[in-house]
Amino acid sequence: MKFHVVLVGVLFCLAAQAASKPNKAPLGNQSAPKAQHSLTGCIDEQAGQYVLLDDQMAKIASLQSADSDQEVFAKHLGRMVRVIGTDLSGRKGTFQVTRIEQLSGRCGQAK
């Protein structure tokens, strides 16, 4: 009889503890992190915004630094680079840069 009382008490404590924990979303409902990829081109500044240009000096994407330091692009102005990062959803043509690799060569003037 004492065993049953102890067992019921333990079960009651476990149920109370489980009820007090916040529910976590099932793993299937979590959105997957966006895959990083790279873009190659020349960094330019247009209307106060840093952009990546192709070899014809046409805009590939607006650039945004992942750490909010937009000036990181200034030292690469006019240079050929590879930017690594992700496309930002909801902001068409904006690429969030996590890393910049300088390549050899310089770029022409933007059109």
Biotite code that builds the C-alpha atoms (Angstrom):
import biotite.structure as struc

atoms = struc.array([
    struc.Atom([0.000, 0.000, 0.000], chain_id="A", res_id=1, res_name="MET", atom_name="CA", element="C"),
    struc.Atom([2.805, 2.445, 0.874], chain_id="A", res_id=2, res_name="LYS", atom_name="CA", element="C"),
    struc.Atom([4.423, 1.625, -2.480], chain_id="A", res_id=3, res_name="PHE", atom_name="CA", element="C"),
    struc.Atom([1.253, 2.687, -4.344], chain_id="A", res_id=4, res_name="HIS", atom_name="CA", element="C"),
    struc.Atom([1.051, 5.964, -2.410], chain_id="A", res_id=5, res_name="VAL", atom_name="CA", element="C"),
    struc.Atom([4.714, 6.740, -3.183], chain_id="A", res_id=6, res_name="VAL", atom_name="CA", element="C"),
    struc.Atom([4.221, 5.808, -6.839], chain_id="A", res_id=7, res_name="LEU", atom_name="CA", element="C"),
    struc.Atom([1.175, 8.076, -7.161], chain_id="A", res_id=8, res_name="VAL", atom_name="CA", element="C"),
    struc.Atom([3.111, 10.904, -5.483], chain_id="A", res_id=9, res_name="GLY", atom_name="CA", element="C"),
    struc.Atom([6.065, 10.504, -7.859], chain_id="A", res_id=10, res_name="VAL", atom_name="CA", element="C"),
    struc.Atom([3.758, 10.453, -10.887], chain_id="A", res_id=11, res_name="LEU", atom_name="CA", element="C"),
    struc.Atom([1.969, 13.551, -9.628], chain_id="A", res_id=12, res_name="PHE", atom_name="CA", element="C"),
    struc.Atom([5.303, 15.406, -9.218], chain_id="A", res_id=13, res_name="CYS", atom_name="CA", element="C"),
    struc.Atom([6.451, 14.399, -12.711], chain_id="A", res_id=14, res_name="LEU", atom_name="CA", element="C"),
    struc.Atom([3.164, 15.544, -14.232], chain_id="A", res_id=15, res_name="ALA", atom_name="CA", element="C"),
    struc.Atom([3.387, 18.893, -12.433], chain_id="A", res_id=16, res_name="ALA", atom_name="CA", element="C"),
    struc.Atom([6.982, 19.391, -13.577], chain_id="A", res_id=17, res_name="GLN", atom_name="CA", element="C"),
    struc.Atom([6.125, 18.536, -17.202], chain_id="A", res_id=18, res_name="ALA", atom_name="CA", element="C"),
    struc.Atom([3.190, 20.947, -17.172], chain_id="A", res_id=19, res_name="ALA", atom_name="CA", element="C"),
    struc.Atom([5.378, 23.818, -15.994], chain_id="A", res_id=20, res_name="SER", atom_name="CA", element="C"),
    struc.Atom([7.885, 23.493, -18.893], chain_id="A", res_id=21, res_name="LYS", atom_name="CA", element="C"),
    struc.Atom([7.185, 25.586, -22.016], chain_id="A", res_id=22, res_name="PRO", atom_name="CA", element="C"),
    struc.Atom([6.290, 23.613, -25.107], chain_id="A", res_id=23, res_name="ASN", atom_name="CA", element="C"),
    struc.Atom([8.880, 23.475, -27.830], chain_id="A", res_id=24, res_name="LYS", atom_name="CA", element="C"),
    struc.Atom([7.900, 23.541, -31.487], chain_id="A", res_id=25, res_name="ALA", atom_name="CA", element="C"),
    struc.Atom([8.268, 20.203, -33.239], chain_id="A", res_id=26, res_name="PRO", atom_name="CA", element="C"),
    struc.Atom([11.485, 19.907, -35.219], chain_id="A", res_id=27, res_name="LEU", atom_name="CA", element="C"),
    struc.Atom([9.580, 19.650, -38.491], chain_id="A", res_id=28, res_name="GLY", atom_name="CA", element="C"),
    struc.Atom([8.094, 23.157, -38.033], chain_id="A", res_id=29, res_name="ASN", atom_name="CA", element="C"),
    struc.Atom([11.391, 24.969, -37.599], chain_id="A", res_id=30, res_name="GLN", atom_name="CA", element="C"),
    struc.Atom([12.581, 26.873, -40.625], chain_id="A", res_id=31, res_name="SER", atom_name="CA", element="C"),
    struc.Atom([15.919, 25.703, -41.982], chain_id="A", res_id=32, res_name="ALA", atom_name="CA", element="C"),
    struc.Atom([18.751, 28.213, -41.928], chain_id="A", res_id=33, res_name="PRO", atom_name="CA", element="C"),
    struc.Atom([19.429, 29.730, -45.320], chain_id="A", res_id=34, res_name="LYS", atom_name="CA", element="C"),
    struc.Atom([22.379, 28.278, -47.146], chain_id="A", res_id=35, res_name="ALA", atom_name="CA", element="C"),
    struc.Atom([25.263, 30.610, -47.755], chain_id="A", res_id=36, res_name="GLN", atom_name="CA", element="C"),
    struc.Atom([26.565, 31.141, -51.247], chain_id="A", res_id=37, res_name="HIS", atom_name="CA", element="C"),
    struc.Atom([28.932, 33.544, -52.964], chain_id="A", res_id=38, res_name="SER", atom_name="CA", element="C"),
    struc.Atom([28.725, 36.294, -55.554], chain_id="A", res_id=39, res_name="LEU", atom_name="CA", element="C"),
    struc.Atom([31.684, 37.699, -57.475], chain_id="A", res_id=40, res_name="THR", atom_name="CA", element="C"),
    struc.Atom([31.942, 41.244, -58.739], chain_id="A", res_id=41, res_name="GLY", atom_name="CA", element="C"),
    struc.Atom([33.104, 44.758, -57.994], chain_id="A", res_id=42, res_name="CYS", atom_name="CA", element="C"),
    struc.Atom([32.068, 46.804, -54.989], chain_id="A", res_id=43, res_name="ILE", atom_name="CA", element="C"),
    struc.Atom([30.777, 50.291, -55.731], chain_id="A", res_id=44, res_name="ASP", atom_name="CA", element="C"),
    struc.Atom([28.851, 52.937, -53.829], chain_id="A", res_id=45, res_name="GLU", atom_name="CA", element="C"),
    struc.Atom([25.663, 54.286, -55.392], chain_id="A", res_id=46, res_name="GLN", atom_name="CA", element="C"),
    struc.Atom([23.430, 56.823, -53.651], chain_id="A", res_id=47, res_name="ALA", atom_name="CA", element="C"),
    struc.Atom([24.969, 56.020, -50.266], chain_id="A", res_id=48, res_name="GLY", atom_name="CA", element="C"),
    struc.Atom([24.412, 52.260, -50.707], chain_id="A", res_id=49, res_name="GLN", atom_name="CA", element="C"),
    struc.Atom([27.154, 49.703, -51.321], chain_id="A", res_id=50, res_name="TYR", atom_name="CA", element="C"),
    struc.Atom([26.427, 47.472, -54.309], chain_id="A", res_id=51, res_name="VAL", atom_name="CA", element="C"),
    struc.Atom([28.048, 44.612, -56.180], chain_id="A", res_id=52, res_name="LEU", atom_name="CA", element="C"),
    struc.Atom([28.503, 45.112, -59.935], chain_id="A", res_id=53, res_name="LEU", atom_name="CA", element="C"),
    struc.Atom([29.170, 42.561, -62.677], chain_id="A", res_id=54, res_name="ASP", atom_name="CA", element="C"),
    struc.Atom([31.934, 42.871, -65.309], chain_id="A", res_id=55, res_name="ASP", atom_name="CA", element="C"),
    struc.Atom([29.659, 45.105, -67.415], chain_id="A", res_id=56, res_name="GLN", atom_name="CA", element="C"),
    struc.Atom([29.200, 47.380, -64.360], chain_id="A", res_id=57, res_name="MET", atom_name="CA", element="C"),
    struc.Atom([25.524, 46.396, -64.012], chain_id="A", res_id=58, res_name="ALA", atom_name="CA", element="C"),
    struc.Atom([24.172, 46.009, -60.473], chain_id="A", res_id=59, res_name="LYS", atom_name="CA", element="C"),
    struc.Atom([24.064, 42.429, -59.163], chain_id="A", res_id=60, res_name="ILE", atom_name="CA", element="C"),
    struc.Atom([22.870, 43.173, -55.628], chain_id="A", res_id=61, res_name="ALA", atom_name="CA", element="C"),
    struc.Atom([22.756, 45.729, -52.832], chain_id="A", res_id=62, res_name="SER", atom_name="CA", element="C"),
    struc.Atom([25.128, 44.758, -50.036], chain_id="A", res_id=63, res_name="LEU", atom_name="CA", element="C"),
    struc.Atom([24.389, 44.688, -46.336], chain_id="A", res_id=64, res_name="GLN", atom_name="CA", element="C"),
    struc.Atom([26.908, 43.705, -43.695], chain_id="A", res_id=65, res_name="SER", atom_name="CA", element="C"),
    struc.Atom([25.860, 40.883, -41.360], chain_id="A", res_id=66, res_name="ALA", atom_name="CA", element="C"),
    struc.Atom([27.359, 42.765, -38.396], chain_id="A", res_id=67, res_name="ASP", atom_name="CA", element="C"),
    struc.Atom([25.780, 46.166, -39.211], chain_id="A", res_id=68, res_name="SER", atom_name="CA", element="C"),
    struc.Atom([29.149, 47.763, -40.074], chain_id="A", res_id=69, res_name="ASP", atom_name="CA", element="C"),
    struc.Atom([28.477, 49.051, -43.581], chain_id="A", res_id=70, res_name="GLN", atom_name="CA", element="C"),
    struc.Atom([31.933, 50.671, -43.714], chain_id="A", res_id=71, res_name="GLU", atom_name="CA", element="C"),
    struc.Atom([33.509, 47.226, -44.091], chain_id="A", res_id=72, res_name="VAL", atom_name="CA", element="C"),
    struc.Atom([32.801, 47.616, -47.824], chain_id="A", res_id=73, res_name="PHE", atom_name="CA", element="C"),
    struc.Atom([34.635, 50.966, -48.139], chain_id="A", res_id=74, res_name="ALA", atom_name="CA", element="C"),
    struc.Atom([38.124, 49.444, -48.205], chain_id="A", res_id=75, res_name="LYS", atom_name="CA", element="C"),
    struc.Atom([37.073, 47.243, -51.148], chain_id="A", res_id=76, res_name="HIS", atom_name="CA", element="C"),
    struc.Atom([35.638, 50.022, -53.362], chain_id="A", res_id=77, res_name="LEU", atom_name="CA", element="C"),
    struc.Atom([36.625, 49.527, -56.999], chain_id="A", res_id=78, res_name="GLY", atom_name="CA", element="C"),
    struc.Atom([38.086, 46.091, -56.332], chain_id="A", res_id=79, res_name="ARG", atom_name="CA", element="C"),
    struc.Atom([37.109, 42.639, -57.564], chain_id="A", res_id=80, res_name="MET", atom_name="CA", element="C"),
    struc.Atom([35.794, 40.570, -54.644], chain_id="A", res_id=81, res_name="VAL", atom_name="CA", element="C"),
    struc.Atom([33.885, 37.438, -53.743], chain_id="A", res_id=82, res_name="ARG", atom_name="CA", element="C"),
    struc.Atom([31.214, 38.086, -51.112], chain_id="A", res_id=83, res_name="VAL", atom_name="CA", element="C"),
    struc.Atom([29.901, 35.179, -49.073], chain_id="A", res_id=84, res_name="ILE", atom_name="CA", element="C"),
    struc.Atom([26.506, 35.355, -47.397], chain_id="A", res_id=85, res_name="GLY", atom_name="CA", element="C"),
    struc.Atom([22.782, 34.927, -47.939], chain_id="A", res_id=86, res_name="THR", atom_name="CA", element="C"),
    struc.Atom([19.990, 36.543, -49.911], chain_id="A", res_id=87, res_name="ASP", atom_name="CA", element="C"),
    struc.Atom([17.631, 38.467, -47.654], chain_id="A", res_id=88, res_name="LEU", atom_name="CA", element="C"),
    struc.Atom([14.035, 37.431, -48.158], chain_id="A", res_id=89, res_name="SER", atom_name="CA", element="C"),
    struc.Atom([11.601, 40.303, -48.383], chain_id="A", res_id=90, res_name="GLY", atom_name="CA", element="C"),
    struc.Atom([14.323, 42.655, -49.638], chain_id="A", res_id=91, res_name="ARG", atom_name="CA", element="C"),
    struc.Atom([14.682, 41.959, -53.324], chain_id="A", res_id=92, res_name="LYS", atom_name="CA", element="C"),
    struc.Atom([18.230, 42.173, -54.571], chain_id="A", res_id=93, res_name="GLY", atom_name="CA", element="C"),
    struc.Atom([19.810, 42.547, -51.118], chain_id="A", res_id=94, res_name="THR", atom_name="CA", element="C"),
    struc.Atom([22.673, 40.249, -50.156], chain_id="A", res_id=95, res_name="PHE", atom_name="CA", element="C"),
    struc.Atom([23.747, 39.979, -46.501], chain_id="A", res_id=96, res_name="GLN", atom_name="CA", element="C"),
    struc.Atom([27.523, 39.581, -46.451], chain_id="A", res_id=97, res_name="VAL", atom_name="CA", element="C"),
    struc.Atom([29.284, 37.534, -43.786], chain_id="A", res_id=98, res_name="THR", atom_name="CA", element="C"),
    struc.Atom([32.718, 37.472, -45.446], chain_id="A", res_id=99, res_name="ARG", atom_name="CA", element="C"),
    struc.Atom([34.589, 39.294, -48.226], chain_id="A", res_id=100, res_name="ILE", atom_name="CA", element="C"),
    struc.Atom([37.486, 37.772, -50.165], chain_id="A", res_id=101, res_name="GLU", atom_name="CA", element="C"),
    struc.Atom([39.590, 40.133, -52.254], chain_id="A", res_id=102, res_name="GLN", atom_name="CA", element="C"),
    struc.Atom([40.393, 38.836, -55.736], chain_id="A", res_id=103, res_name="LEU", atom_name="CA", element="C"),
    struc.Atom([43.076, 40.083, -58.070], chain_id="A", res_id=104, res_name="SER", atom_name="CA", element="C"),
    struc.Atom([42.162, 42.842, -60.475], chain_id="A", res_id=105, res_name="GLY", atom_name="CA", element="C"),
    struc.Atom([40.425, 46.181, -60.492], chain_id="A", res_id=106, res_name="ARG", atom_name="CA", element="C"),
    struc.Atom([37.104, 47.246, -61.874], chain_id="A", res_id=107, res_name="CYS", atom_name="CA", element="C"),
    struc.Atom([36.091, 49.905, -64.377], chain_id="A", res_id=108, res_name="GLY", atom_name="CA", element="C"),
    struc.Atom([33.828, 52.860, -63.685], chain_id="A", res_id=109, res_name="GLN", atom_name="CA", element="C"),
    struc.Atom([30.143, 52.201, -62.981], chain_id="A", res_id=110, res_name="ALA", atom_name="CA", element="C"),
    struc.Atom([27.713, 53.166, -65.751], chain_id="A", res_id=111, res_name="LYS", atom_name="CA", element="C"),
])
